[in-house]
Amino acid sequence: MTNNYKNANIRPTVVKRLELYKDRWTSYGATAGILGISEKLAPGDLRRFEIFRDYGDEFLEEISADISVAKWKKNAILFEEGTYVDMAFFIVQGAVEVYLHKAKGAEPSRSPKPPAALTVLQSQLEKQNKNGAAITFLSALDFNLPASGALELGPGEIFGEIGAMNGWPQSVTARATADCVLVQIRVPALRRMKRKSPALKQRLDKIYRERSLLAQLRTTPLLQPCDEAVLETLANNVELISCEPNEVIAREGEPVDAFYLVRSGFVKLSQKMGDGELVVSYLSKGMTLGEAELLLEGRSGWHCTASSVEFSDLVKISRDDFLALTKKYSSIGRQLWETAVARLKQVGGSKKNISKSQFMQAALDKGLAEGNSILVIDLNVCTRCDECVRGCADTHGGRPRFVREGDKYENLLITKACYHCQDPVCLVGCPTGAIRRASVGEVVEIVDNLCIGCQACANNCPYDAIVMHETGEVWAENMIPELLRGKPRLLASKCDLCYKTNHGPACVNNCPHGCAVRIGNVEEFQRLAVR
């Protein structure tokens, strides 16, 4: 194997790369516990591992940049509860224990910031949307742990992929119980591998059913009335659907054969209008599709066309299982009737109000559905004093983290400030892990001393919310990756919601006119817009 991971000190360049990668996998920074890590592996090297044997050289060469092989020391923490991990781990040698801190009575996390693990369970609670229709959030539990609260995994097993591919925080802590060799596969490569190999898809789906699905069904509020036998039958019968961006899930007018629960991503609902289509609504994680069509007698076709806005995952429950479920449990039927009525009213309202449909389309196009904290400015009130920018700069050492410009919708300016997305694509492809979840709510941050200025995050961000700054330095001639050698050193920066301060986002607090606000969903944005 090229630059064998068992010896991290072969060349100075390898050491340099190790320093860049040390904080890539866990929040422990320089004490990450990695004993060695590979450089980019050739197809022949990758094929030594069982998980890559179904793929050809050309494909493996394409995905190799998102794959590493690392040796971890005994007792090293790979990741903690509540952290976001953008990769799956495949165990080659050694053993890894996954567990809950509370269940084991473990010491509190050594992470420099409080982990958000316990907030994962809060996502299981039933919430209400603005129309009063129930939204049932699937649990983000990745493991159906035994009574002991811990599970040991060995060679040939995969873990971490469920949270990574669904954009969920990890619900368990993973610890090496011996010196381990792990293949680490980042989400872009994992998605491509899953699409190309039916065998891998079947394998990952099997893992999901065994470790997570039943636990998730148990904690889904919609299914609370169900007894264990019914839930086990559902877990065995459901189909797991993974969708590409713009993939059609159901087409208007075609026969209805199933009921869907959205696991992750966004689904757009649209109807035909003339030669085009009208966007009438959208669904996000935990929402359902098909209840109106299946509950209304005499309706045989889909009311809307449902298509994936991005990468989405759904649980598909057959028509027969759905009808049996609503027949046996009247409370489930009543709840779904309420959702169906609210959905039909929303669709009807959108068709009567074309501007509402246009807004919905604009919201999906501009990523408003994806964002957790979007900075918008009311241009009818704003005097262009730039106090928002100055407040940001003062909080961040003189360097503002956003630009007071961007897309406009009616009276609102959607600034080029980080959205802190539910599924942040900026995290994909960072070679050092400099851009990461901060383990504080939904905050995405960039760690300056890990950033190498490669611009991967800035190029990936669809909203131009990451700014590259010059540092006045030049990269050394032994820099890894080689393409940076001799070039000016840049530094990426972006909004971090001022989470290290006690005053909240300075852009909002410094606005003297109250026209700069942070919104967390499409409905809040729509209420701000002039009608």
C-alpha positions as CSV (number, residue, x, y, z in Angstrom):
1,M,0.0,0.0,0.0
2,T,1.2,3.5,-0.8
3,N,2.7,5.2,2.2
4,N,1.6,2.5,4.6
5,Y,-0.7,3.8,7.3
6,K,1.1,1.7,9.9
7,N,4.0,4.1,9.9
8,A,3.0,7.7,10.0
9,N,6.5,9.1,10.0
10,I,7.8,7.8,6.7
11,R,8.2,11.3,5.1
12,P,7.9,14.9,6.4
13,T,5.0,15.4,3.9
14,V,3.1,12.6,5.5
15,V,3.6,14.2,8.9
16,K,2.3,17.5,7.5
17,R,-0.7,15.7,6.2
18,L,-1.3,14.0,9.5
19,E,-1.3,17.4,11.2
20,L,-3.9,18.7,8.8
21,Y,-6.1,15.6,9.3
22,K,-5.9,15.2,13.0
23,D,-9.1,17.1,13.7
24,R,-10.9,15.7,10.8
25,W,-12.6,12.8,12.6
26,T,-13.4,14.0,16.2
27,S,-13.8,17.1,18.3
28,Y,-10.7,16.2,20.4
29,G,-8.4,18.2,18.2
30,A,-4.7,17.3,18.5
31,T,-5.5,14.3,20.7
32,A,-7.6,12.6,18.1
33,G,-5.9,9.2,18.6
34,I,-4.9,8.6,15.0
35,L,-1.7,6.6,14.9
36,G,-1.4,6.7,11.1
37,I,-3.4,7.6,8.0
38,S,-3.0,6.7,4.3
39,E,-2.4,9.1,1.5
40,K,-4.5,8.8,-1.6
41,L,-4.9,5.1,-2.4
42,A,-4.6,3.5,-5.8
43,P,-7.4,1.2,-7.1
44,G,-5.3,-1.9,-6.4
45,D,-4.8,-0.8,-2.8
46,L,-8.5,-0.2,-2.3
47,R,-9.4,-3.5,-3.8
48,R,-7.5,-5.3,-1.0
49,F,-10.5,-4.4,1.2
50,E,-13.6,-6.5,0.7
51,I,-16.0,-3.5,0.5
52,F,-14.3,-2.3,-2.8
53,R,-14.0,-5.6,-4.6
54,D,-17.1,-5.1,-6.8
55,Y,-15.8,-2.0,-8.5
56,G,-13.5,-1.3,-11.5
57,D,-10.3,0.6,-11.5
58,E,-11.7,3.7,-13.2
59,F,-14.5,4.1,-10.6
60,L,-12.2,3.5,-7.7
61,E,-9.8,6.1,-9.0
62,E,-12.7,8.6,-9.2
63,I,-13.8,8.1,-5.6
64,S,-10.3,7.5,-4.0
65,A,-10.0,11.2,-2.9
66,D,-12.9,10.6,-0.5
67,I,-11.4,7.5,1.1
68,S,-8.7,7.0,3.7
69,V,-7.4,4.2,5.8
70,A,-6.5,5.1,9.4
71,K,-5.0,3.3,12.4
72,W,-6.6,4.4,15.7
73,K,-5.2,3.7,19.1
74,K,-7.0,1.7,21.8
75,N,-9.6,3.8,23.7
76,A,-9.6,6.6,21.1
77,I,-13.0,8.2,20.6
78,L,-13.9,8.2,16.9
79,F,-16.9,10.4,17.4
80,E,-19.3,11.5,20.1
81,E,-23.0,11.6,20.6
82,G,-24.4,14.7,18.9
83,T,-21.5,15.3,16.5
84,Y,-22.0,15.4,12.8
85,V,-19.9,12.9,10.8
86,D,-19.7,13.0,7.0
87,M,-18.4,9.4,6.5
88,A,-18.9,5.7,7.1
89,F,-16.4,3.6,8.9
90,F,-15.5,0.0,7.8
91,I,-13.6,-2.1,10.3
92,V,-10.6,-3.9,8.9
93,Q,-8.9,-4.9,12.2
94,G,-9.8,-4.4,15.8
95,A,-13.1,-3.7,17.5
96,V,-15.2,-0.6,18.1
97,E,-17.8,-0.1,20.9
98,V,-20.8,2.1,20.3
99,Y,-22.7,3.3,23.4
100,L,-24.7,6.0,25.1
101,H,-23.0,8.1,27.7
102,K,-26.0,8.1,29.9
103,A,-26.6,4.4,29.6
104,K,-23.0,3.5,30.6
105,G,-22.7,6.2,33.3
106,A,-19.7,7.5,31.4
107,E,-17.8,10.6,32.3
108,P,-19.0,13.8,30.6
109,S,-17.7,14.6,27.2
110,R,-14.2,16.0,26.9
111,S,-15.3,18.0,23.9
112,P,-14.5,21.7,24.2
113,K,-18.2,22.5,23.6
114,P,-21.3,20.7,25.0
115,P,-22.4,18.0,22.7
116,A,-25.9,18.2,21.2
117,A,-26.5,14.5,21.7
118,L,-29.5,14.8,24.0
119,T,-31.2,17.1,21.6
120,V,-31.4,14.2,19.1
121,L,-34.1,12.6,21.2
122,Q,-36.1,15.8,21.2
123,S,-36.6,15.5,17.4
124,Q,-38.8,12.5,18.1
125,L,-41.5,14.8,19.5
126,E,-44.5,15.7,17.5
127,K,-44.6,19.3,16.3
128,Q,-47.2,21.4,14.6
129,N,-46.7,23.2,11.3
130,K,-48.2,26.6,10.5
131,N,-51.3,25.0,9.0
132,G,-52.0,22.9,12.1
133,A,-51.2,19.6,10.3
134,A,-49.1,17.2,12.3
135,I,-45.5,16.7,11.4
136,T,-44.2,13.4,12.7
137,F,-40.4,13.4,13.1
138,L,-38.6,10.1,12.7
139,S,-36.1,9.4,15.4
140,A,-32.5,10.0,14.5
141,L,-31.3,6.9,16.5
142,D,-28.7,5.0,14.6
143,F,-28.5,1.9,16.7
144,N,-31.1,-0.3,18.4
145,L,-28.8,-0.9,21.4
146,P,-29.3,-3.8,23.8
147,A,-30.3,-3.3,27.4
148,S,-26.7,-2.8,28.4
149,G,-26.6,0.4,26.3
150,A,-23.5,-0.8,24.3
151,L,-22.7,-2.8,21.3
152,E,-19.3,-4.1,20.0
153,L,-18.6,-4.2,16.3
154,G,-15.8,-6.2,14.7
155,P,-14.0,-6.7,11.3
156,G,-16.3,-6.4,8.3
157,E,-18.9,-4.2,10.0
158,I,-19.9,-0.7,8.9
159,F,-21.1,2.1,11.2
160,G,-21.7,5.8,11.1
161,E,-23.3,5.7,7.6
162,I,-26.9,6.2,8.7
163,G,-26.3,9.6,10.4
164,A,-23.8,10.7,7.7
165,M,-26.1,10.0,4.7
166,N,-29.2,11.4,6.4
167,G,-27.5,14.5,7.8
168,W,-28.3,13.5,11.4
169,P,-26.1,14.0,14.4
170,Q,-24.7,10.7,15.6
171,S,-26.8,9.3,18.4
172,V,-24.0,7.2,20.0
173,T,-20.4,7.6,21.0
174,A,-17.9,5.3,19.1
175,R,-14.7,4.1,20.9
176,A,-11.9,1.9,19.7
177,T,-11.7,-1.0,22.2
178,A,-8.4,-2.1,20.6
179,D,-5.9,-0.7,18.1
180,C,-8.1,-0.5,15.0
181,V,-7.6,-0.2,11.3
182,L,-10.6,1.5,9.7
183,V,-11.5,2.4,6.1
184,Q,-13.2,5.8,6.2
185,I,-15.5,6.6,3.3
186,R,-17.0,10.1,3.0
187,V,-20.6,10.6,1.9
188,P,-20.0,11.5,-1.8
189,A,-18.1,8.3,-2.4
190,L,-20.5,6.2,-0.3
191,R,-23.5,7.5,-2.3
192,R,-21.8,6.6,-5.6
193,M,-20.8,3.2,-4.3
194,K,-24.4,2.5,-3.1
195,R,-25.9,3.6,-6.5
196,K,-23.4,1.5,-8.5
197,S,-23.6,-1.7,-6.4
198,P,-27.0,-3.3,-5.7
199,A,-25.2,-5.6,-3.3
200,L,-23.8,-2.7,-1.2
201,K,-27.3,-1.0,-1.2
202,Q,-28.8,-4.3,0.0
203,R,-26.1,-4.6,2.7
204,L,-26.6,-1.0,3.9
205,D,-30.4,-1.4,3.9
206,K,-30.0,-4.6,6.0
207,I,-27.8,-2.7,8.5
208,Y,-30.4,0.1,8.7
209,R,-33.2,-2.4,9.3
210,E,-31.3,-4.3,12.0
211,R,-29.8,-1.3,13.9
212,S,-32.2,1.6,13.4
213,L,-35.5,1.1,11.7
214,L,-37.5,-0.7,14.4
215,A,-36.2,1.8,17.0
216,Q,-37.2,4.7,14.8
217,L,-40.7,3.3,14.2
218,R,-41.1,2.7,18.0
219,T,-40.3,6.4,18.7
220,T,-42.4,7.9,15.8
221,P,-45.4,9.7,17.4
222,L,-47.7,8.6,14.6
223,L,-47.1,5.0,15.4
224,Q,-47.2,5.2,19.2
225,P,-50.5,3.3,19.4
226,C,-49.0,0.3,17.6
227,D,-48.0,-2.8,19.5
228,E,-44.6,-4.4,19.1
229,A,-45.8,-7.2,16.7
230,V,-47.3,-4.6,14.3
231,L,-44.1,-2.5,14.4
232,E,-41.9,-5.6,13.7
233,T,-44.1,-6.5,10.8
234,L,-43.8,-3.0,9.4
235,A,-40.0,-3.0,9.9
236,N,-39.8,-6.2,7.8
237,N,-42.2,-5.1,5.1
238,V,-41.3,-1.5,4.3
239,E,-39.2,-0.5,1.4
240,L,-36.3,1.9,1.8
241,I,-36.1,4.5,-1.0
242,S,-33.1,6.6,-1.8
243,C,-33.7,9.4,-4.4
244,E,-31.4,11.5,-6.5
245,P,-32.0,15.3,-7.0
246,N,-35.0,15.9,-9.2
247,E,-36.0,12.2,-9.1
248,V,-39.8,11.6,-9.4
249,I,-41.2,9.6,-6.5
250,A,-44.9,9.8,-7.6
251,R,-46.5,11.3,-10.7
252,E,-49.8,13.2,-10.8
253,G,-52.6,10.9,-12.0
254,E,-50.8,7.6,-11.8
255,P,-52.1,4.8,-9.5
256,V,-51.3,5.2,-5.8
257,D,-49.5,2.1,-4.4
258,A,-47.9,3.3,-1.2
259,F,-47.6,5.7,1.8
260,Y,-44.3,7.4,2.4
261,L,-42.4,8.8,5.4
262,V,-39.6,11.3,4.5
263,R,-36.4,10.2,6.4
264,S,-34.2,13.0,5.1
265,G,-34.1,15.7,2.4
266,F,-36.9,17.6,0.8
267,V,-39.7,16.6,-1.6
268,K,-41.4,19.1,-3.9
269,L,-45.2,18.7,-4.6
270,S,-46.4,20.2,-7.9
271,Q,-49.4,20.1,-10.2
272,K,-49.9,20.5,-13.9
273,M,-51.0,23.9,-15.1
274,G,-51.1,24.6,-18.8
275,D,-47.8,23.5,-20.3
276,G,-46.0,23.9,-17.0
277,E,-46.3,23.0,-13.4
278,L,-47.3,24.8,-10.2
279,V,-45.4,24.1,-7.0
280,V,-48.0,23.7,-4.3
281,S,-46.1,22.5,-1.3
282,Y,-43.0,20.7,-0.1
283,L,-42.2,18.1,2.5
284,S,-39.2,17.8,4.9
285,K,-37.9,15.2,7.3
286,G,-40.7,13.4,9.2
287,M,-43.5,14.5,7.0
288,T,-45.7,12.1,5.1
289,L,-47.0,11.6,1.5
290,G,-50.0,9.6,0.3
291,E,-52.4,9.8,3.2
292,A,-55.0,11.9,1.2
293,E,-55.0,9.6,-1.8
294,L,-55.2,6.4,0.2
295,L,-57.9,7.6,2.7
296,L,-60.2,9.3,0.2
297,E,-62.5,6.8,-1.4
298,G,-62.8,6.9,-5.1
299,R,-59.4,8.5,-5.7
300,S,-57.2,6.2,-7.6
301,G,-54.4,8.6,-8.7
302,W,-51.8,10.8,-7.1
303,H,-53.1,14.3,-6.4
304,C,-49.6,15.9,-7.1
305,T,-46.3,15.0,-8.6
306,A,-43.7,14.4,-5.8
307,S,-40.1,14.8,-6.7
308,S,-36.9,14.9,-4.7
309,V,-35.3,18.4,-4.3
310,E,-32.0,17.0,-3.4
311,F,-30.7,13.6,-2.1
312,S,-33.7,12.3,-0.1
313,D,-34.5,9.1,1.7
314,L,-38.0,7.7,2.3
315,V,-39.7,4.8,4.0
316,K,-42.3,3.3,1.7
317,I,-45.2,1.5,3.3
318,S,-47.4,-0.5,0.9
319,R,-51.0,0.3,0.3
320,D,-52.2,-2.9,2.0
321,D,-50.1,-2.3,5.1
322,F,-51.2,1.3,5.4
323,L,-54.9,0.5,5.1
324,A,-54.5,-2.4,7.7
325,L,-52.8,0.1,10.0
326,T,-55.5,2.8,9.8
327,K,-58.2,0.2,10.2
328,K,-56.7,-1.4,13.3
329,Y,-55.8,1.9,15.0
330,S,-58.4,4.6,14.6
331,S,-56.3,7.3,16.2
332,I,-53.7,6.9,13.5
333,G,-56.4,7.3,10.9
334,R,-57.8,10.4,12.5
335,Q,-54.3,12.0,12.7
336,L,-53.7,11.2,9.0
337,W,-57.1,12.6,8.1
338,E,-56.2,15.9,9.7
339,T,-52.9,15.9,7.8
340,A,-54.7,15.1,4.5
341,V,-57.3,17.9,5.0
342,A,-54.6,20.4,5.8
343,R,-52.5,19.3,2.7
344,L,-55.5,19.6,0.4
345,K,-56.3,23.0,1.7
346,Q,-52.7,24.1,1.2
347,V,-52.8,22.7,-2.4
348,G,-56.0,24.5,-3.1
349,G,-54.7,27.8,-1.7
350,S,-51.6,27.6,-3.8
351,K,-53.6,27.1,-7.0
352,K,-55.9,30.1,-6.2
353,N,-52.9,32.2,-5.3
354,I,-50.3,31.9,-8.0
355,S,-47.9,34.2,-6.2
356,K,-47.8,31.8,-3.3
357,S,-46.8,29.0,-5.6
358,Q,-44.2,31.3,-7.2
359,F,-42.9,32.0,-3.7
360,M,-42.7,28.3,-2.9
361,Q,-40.7,27.7,-6.0
362,A,-38.4,30.6,-5.2
363,A,-38.0,29.3,-1.7
364,L,-36.9,25.9,-2.9
365,D,-34.6,27.4,-5.6
366,K,-32.9,29.7,-3.1
367,G,-32.5,27.1,-0.5
368,L,-34.7,28.7,2.1
369,A,-36.2,25.3,3.0
370,E,-32.7,24.0,3.6
371,G,-31.5,26.8,6.0
372,N,-31.7,26.8,9.8
373,S,-30.7,30.4,10.2
374,I,-30.9,32.8,7.2
375,L,-30.0,36.5,7.5
376,V,-32.6,38.6,5.7
377,I,-32.8,42.4,5.6
378,D,-36.0,44.4,5.1
379,L,-35.1,46.9,2.4
380,N,-38.1,49.1,3.1
381,V,-36.5,49.9,6.4
382,C,-32.8,49.5,5.8
383,T,-30.8,52.7,5.5
384,R,-27.6,51.0,4.2
385,C,-25.7,52.2,7.3
386,D,-23.7,48.9,7.3
387,E,-23.8,48.6,11.1
388,C,-24.6,44.9,10.6
389,V,-21.3,44.4,8.7
390,R,-19.3,46.4,11.1
391,G,-20.8,44.5,14.1
392,C,-19.8,41.2,12.4
393,A,-16.3,42.5,11.7
394,D,-15.8,43.7,15.3
395,T,-16.8,40.3,16.6
396,H,-14.4,38.4,14.3
397,G,-11.1,40.3,14.5
398,G,-11.9,42.9,11.9
399,R,-12.9,40.4,9.2
400,P,-16.7,40.4,8.3
401,R,-18.2,36.9,7.8
402,F,-20.9,37.9,5.3
403,V,-21.6,40.3,2.4
404,R,-24.6,42.6,2.5
405,E,-25.8,41.7,-0.9
406,G,-27.6,38.8,-2.5
407,D,-30.9,37.7,-4.0
408,K,-34.0,39.8,-3.5
409,Y,-37.6,38.7,-3.0
410,E,-40.1,41.6,-2.8
411,N,-38.9,43.8,0.1
412,L,-36.4,41.3,1.5
413,L,-32.7,40.9,0.8
414,I,-31.4,37.3,1.3
415,T,-27.8,38.1,2.2
416,K,-24.8,36.1,1.4
417,A,-24.4,34.8,4.9
418,C,-24.3,31.2,5.9
419,Y,-27.7,29.4,6.1
420,H,-26.3,26.8,8.5
421,C,-28.1,24.2,6.3
422,Q,-29.7,21.0,7.5
423,D,-27.5,19.1,5.1
424,P,-24.5,21.4,4.5
425,V,-22.8,20.5,1.2
426,C,-19.9,22.7,2.1
427,L,-18.7,20.0,4.5
428,V,-18.2,17.6,1.6
429,G,-14.7,17.4,0.2
430,C,-12.8,19.5,2.8
431,P,-9.5,17.7,2.9
432,T,-8.7,18.6,6.5
433,G,-12.0,18.8,8.2
434,A,-11.6,22.5,8.8
435,I,-15.2,23.2,8.1
436,R,-17.5,21.2,10.5
437,R,-20.5,21.3,12.8
438,A,-19.6,23.1,16.0
439,S,-21.8,20.8,18.1
440,V,-23.8,23.8,19.1
441,G,-27.3,23.6,17.6
442,E,-27.0,23.8,13.8
443,V,-23.9,26.0,13.7
444,V,-21.4,25.3,10.9
445,E,-17.9,26.8,11.5
446,I,-14.5,27.0,9.9
447,V,-11.4,26.4,12.1
448,D,-8.7,28.8,10.9
449,N,-5.7,26.8,11.8
450,L,-6.9,23.8,9.9
451,C,-8.0,25.6,6.8
452,I,-5.6,25.3,3.8
453,G,-7.5,27.7,1.6
454,C,-8.2,25.1,-1.1
455,Q,-11.7,26.7,-1.8
456,A,-13.5,23.4,-1.8
457,C,-16.1,24.7,0.7
458,A,-16.5,28.0,-1.1
459,N,-17.0,26.2,-4.5
460,N,-19.5,23.8,-3.0
461,C,-21.7,26.4,-1.2
462,P,-24.7,27.0,-3.5
463,Y,-25.4,30.4,-1.8
464,D,-21.9,32.1,-2.1
465,A,-21.8,32.4,1.7
466,I,-18.1,31.5,2.1
467,V,-15.5,34.2,1.5
468,M,-11.8,33.6,0.7
469,H,-9.3,36.0,2.4
470,E,-5.6,36.6,1.6
471,T,-3.2,36.0,4.5
472,G,-0.1,37.4,2.9
473,E,1.7,34.0,3.2
474,V,2.8,31.6,0.5
475,W,2.6,27.8,0.8
476,A,5.9,25.9,1.2
477,E,7.3,23.7,-1.5
478,N,6.5,20.5,0.4
479,M,2.9,21.4,0.9
480,I,0.2,18.6,0.6
481,P,-1.8,18.8,-1.6
482,E,0.8,19.6,-4.3
483,L,-1.4,22.0,-6.2
484,L,-1.1,24.6,-3.4
485,R,2.8,24.7,-3.5
486,G,4.1,28.2,-4.0
487,K,0.7,29.7,-4.2
488,P,-0.7,32.5,-1.9
489,R,-2.2,31.1,1.3
490,L,-5.9,31.8,1.5
491,L,-8.3,31.4,4.4
492,A,-12.0,30.6,4.2
493,S,-14.4,32.4,6.5
494,K,-18.1,32.3,7.0
495,C,-20.8,33.2,9.5
496,D,-20.7,31.2,12.8
497,L,-23.7,32.9,14.4
498,C,-21.3,34.4,16.9
499,Y,-21.8,31.3,19.0
500,K,-18.7,31.9,21.0
501,T,-20.1,35.2,22.4
502,N,-23.0,35.8,24.8
503,H,-24.7,38.4,22.6
504,G,-26.0,36.3,19.7
505,P,-25.6,37.2,16.0
506,A,-23.9,40.7,15.9
507,C,-25.5,41.4,12.5
508,V,-28.9,41.4,14.1
509,N,-28.1,43.0,17.4
510,N,-26.2,45.9,15.8
511,C,-28.9,46.9,13.4
512,P,-30.2,50.2,14.7
513,H,-33.5,49.9,12.8
514,G,-34.4,46.3,13.5
515,C,-34.5,45.4,9.8
516,A,-31.9,42.6,10.0
517,V,-33.4,39.3,11.2
518,R,-32.6,35.7,11.2
519,I,-35.3,33.2,10.0
520,G,-35.4,29.5,10.5
521,N,-38.0,28.3,7.9
522,V,-39.9,29.2,4.8
523,E,-43.0,30.3,6.7
524,E,-41.1,32.9,8.7
525,F,-39.7,34.3,5.5
526,Q,-43.2,34.4,3.9
527,R,-44.6,36.4,6.8
528,L,-41.9,39.0,6.5
529,A,-42.4,39.5,2.7
530,V,-44.8,42.2,1.6
531,R,-48.0,40.7,0.3
